[in-house]
Protein backbone atom coordinates (compact mmCIF):
# COMPACT_ATOMS: atom_id res chain seq x y z
CA UNK A 1 0.00 0.00 0.00
CA UNK A 2 2.68 2.63 0.74
CA UNK A 3 3.90 2.40 -2.85
CA UNK A 4 0.67 3.85 -4.30
CA UNK A 5 1.22 7.54 -3.33
CA UNK A 6 4.80 7.36 -4.59
CA UNK A 7 3.65 5.86 -7.88
CA UNK A 8 1.10 8.65 -8.30
CA UNK A 9 3.77 11.30 -7.73
CA UNK A 10 6.17 9.68 -10.16
CA UNK A 11 3.45 9.41 -12.80
CA UNK A 12 2.50 13.06 -12.26
CA UNK A 13 6.13 14.16 -12.67
CA UNK A 14 6.46 12.07 -15.84
CA UNK A 15 3.26 13.60 -17.22
CA UNK A 16 4.48 17.14 -16.49
CA UNK A 17 7.81 16.39 -18.17
CA UNK A 18 5.97 15.16 -21.25
CA UNK A 19 4.06 18.44 -21.53
CA UNK A 20 7.26 20.31 -22.36
CA UNK A 21 7.31 20.71 -26.11
CA UNK A 22 10.57 20.59 -28.03
CA UNK A 23 11.20 23.10 -30.75
CA UNK A 24 13.47 23.15 -33.76
CA UNK A 25 14.66 25.91 -36.04
CA UNK A 26 13.57 25.67 -39.68
CA UNK A 27 15.67 27.51 -42.23
CA UNK A 28 13.86 29.63 -44.83
CA UNK A 29 15.58 30.92 -48.01
CA UNK A 30 16.17 34.69 -47.68
CA UNK A 31 13.97 35.62 -50.61
CA UNK A 32 11.06 38.09 -50.28
CA UNK A 33 8.54 35.62 -51.71
CA UNK A 34 9.66 32.79 -49.36
CA UNK A 35 9.75 35.04 -46.30
CA UNK A 36 6.26 36.39 -47.04
CA UNK A 37 4.94 32.84 -47.48
CA UNK A 38 6.50 31.47 -44.28
CA UNK A 39 6.40 34.31 -41.76
CA UNK A 40 3.62 36.33 -40.22
CA UNK A 41 3.75 39.69 -38.53
CA UNK A 42 4.48 39.18 -34.83
CA UNK A 43 6.51 35.98 -35.21
CA UNK A 44 9.96 35.78 -33.70
CA UNK A 45 12.68 34.96 -36.21
CA UNK A 46 16.45 34.60 -36.26
CA UNK A 47 18.33 36.32 -39.09
CA UNK A 48 21.95 35.54 -40.06
CA UNK A 49 23.64 38.35 -41.98
CA UNK A 50 26.67 38.41 -44.30
CA UNK A 51 28.82 40.04 -41.59
CA UNK A 52 28.21 37.02 -39.27
CA UNK A 53 25.70 38.86 -37.09
CA UNK A 54 22.79 36.88 -35.68
CA UNK A 55 19.71 38.93 -34.84
CA UNK A 56 16.60 37.55 -33.16
CA UNK A 57 13.55 39.79 -33.28
CA UNK A 58 9.79 40.02 -33.74
CA UNK A 59 8.68 40.74 -37.30
CA UNK A 60 6.86 44.05 -37.64
CA UNK A 61 6.75 44.27 -41.44
CA UNK A 62 8.01 42.42 -44.50
CA UNK A 63 8.67 44.63 -47.51
CA UNK A 64 9.96 43.69 -50.94
CA UNK A 65 13.44 44.87 -49.87
CA UNK A 66 13.78 44.06 -46.17
CA UNK A 67 12.52 42.39 -43.03
CA UNK A 68 11.57 45.00 -40.46
CA UNK A 69 11.53 44.66 -36.69
CA UNK A 70 10.88 47.20 -33.94
CA UNK A 71 14.51 48.38 -33.92
CA UNK A 72 15.96 46.82 -37.06
CA UNK A 73 15.55 46.84 -40.80
CA UNK A 74 17.56 44.13 -42.53
CA UNK A 75 17.76 44.24 -46.35
CA UNK A 76 17.40 40.91 -48.13
CA UNK A 77 20.74 41.58 -49.85
CA UNK A 78 22.45 41.35 -46.43
CA UNK A 79 20.70 38.17 -45.26
CA UNK A 80 22.39 34.77 -45.50
CA UNK A 81 19.78 32.68 -43.69
CA UNK A 82 16.46 33.19 -41.89
CA UNK A 83 15.19 30.73 -39.28
CA UNK A 84 11.80 30.20 -37.71
CA UNK A 85 11.19 28.32 -34.46
CA UNK A 86 8.68 25.50 -34.84
CA UNK A 87 7.27 22.74 -32.67
CA UNK A 88 9.03 19.45 -33.35
CA UNK A 89 6.56 16.59 -32.90
CA UNK A 90 9.32 14.01 -33.35
CA UNK A 91 11.57 15.51 -30.65
CA UNK A 92 8.66 16.00 -28.26
CA UNK A 93 7.51 12.40 -28.75
CA UNK A 94 11.05 11.08 -28.31
CA UNK A 95 11.51 13.07 -25.10
CA UNK A 96 8.15 11.95 -23.72
CA UNK A 97 8.89 8.33 -24.59
CA UNK A 98 12.34 8.43 -23.02
CA UNK A 99 10.97 10.02 -19.84
CA UNK A 100 8.25 7.38 -19.65
CA UNK A 101 10.69 4.53 -20.26
CA UNK A 102 13.22 5.82 -17.74
CA UNK A 103 10.47 6.35 -15.16
CA UNK A 104 9.13 2.85 -15.76
CA UNK A 105 12.65 1.41 -15.58
CA UNK A 106 13.35 3.23 -12.32
CA UNK A 107 10.12 1.93 -10.81
CA UNK A 108 11.01 -1.62 -11.78
CA UNK A 109 14.52 -1.22 -10.37
CA UNK A 110 13.18 0.21 -7.09
CA UNK A 111 10.64 -2.62 -6.87
CA UNK A 112 13.26 -5.30 -7.47
CA UNK A 113 15.73 -3.75 -5.01
CA UNK A 114 13.07 -3.32 -2.33
CA UNK A 115 11.97 -6.94 -2.85
CA UNK A 116 15.59 -8.15 -2.53
CA UNK A 117 16.33 -6.17 0.61
CA UNK A 118 12.98 -6.70 2.33
CA UNK A 119 12.81 -10.47 1.88
QUIBEL-V819012 format. One record per pair of residues at least 12 apart in sequence whose ideal C-beta (glycine too) atoms are under 10 Angstrom apart, sorted by the first residue. I is the first residue (numbers start at 1). GAP is how many residues later the second one is. Records with the same first field share a line. If there is no record, write none. Layout:
BEGIN
I: GAP / GAP
END
This chain:
BEGIN
3: 104 / 107 / 108 / 111
6: 101 / 104
7: 100 / 104
10: 93 / 94 / 96 / 97 / 100
11: 89 / 92 / 93 / 96
13: 86 / 90
14: 82 / 85 / 86 / 87 / 88 / 89 / 90 / 92 / 93
15: 81 / 84 / 85 / 88
16: 83
17: 78 / 79 / 81 / 82 / 83 / 85 / 86
18: 74 / 75 / 77 / 78 / 79 / 80 / 81 / 82 / 85
19: 73 / 77
20: 72 / 75 / 76 / 79
21: 66 / 67 / 68 / 70 / 71 / 74 / 75
22: 65 / 66 / 67 / 68 / 69 / 70 / 71 / 72 / 73 / 74
23: 62 / 63 / 64 / 65 / 68 / 69
24: 59 / 60 / 61 / 62 / 63 / 64 / 65 / 66 / 67 / 68
25: 20 / 21 / 56 / 57 / 58 / 59 / 60 / 61 / 63
26: 12 / 56 / 57 / 58 / 59 / 60 / 62
27: 19 / 21 / 54 / 55 / 56 / 57
28: 17 / 51 / 53 / 54 / 55 / 56
29: 50 / 52 / 53
30: 17 / 18 / 19 / 37 / 44 / 45 / 46 / 47 / 48 / 49 / 50 / 51 / 52
31: 45 / 48 / 51
32: 30 / 31 / 32 / 33 / 34 / 35 / 44
33: 31
34: 42 / 48
35: 12 / 24 / 27 / 28 / 31 / 32 / 41 / 44 / 47 / 49
36: 26 / 27 / 28 / 31
38: 44 / 46
39: 20 / 23 / 28 / 43 / 45
40: 19 / 22 / 44
41: 17 / 18 / 19 / 20 / 21 / 27
42: 16 / 17 / 18
43: 14 / 15 / 16 / 41 / 42
44: 12 / 13 / 14 / 15 / 25 / 40 / 41
45: 12 / 13 / 14 / 22 / 24 / 37 / 38 / 39 / 40
46: 35 / 36 / 37 / 38 / 39
47: 12 / 20 / 22 / 25 / 27 / 31 / 32 / 33 / 34 / 35 / 36
48: 30 / 31 / 32 / 33 / 34 / 35
49: 25 / 26 / 29 / 30 / 31 / 32
50: 27 / 28 / 29 / 30
51: 27 / 29
52: 28
53: 21 / 25 / 27
54: 26 / 27 / 29
55: 12 / 14 / 16 / 17 / 19 / 24
56: 13 / 27 / 29
57: 12 / 13 / 14 / 15 / 17
58: 12
59: 23 / 25
60: 12 / 13
61: 12
62: 14
63: 12 / 13
64: 12
65: 12
66: 12 / 13
67: 12 / 15
END
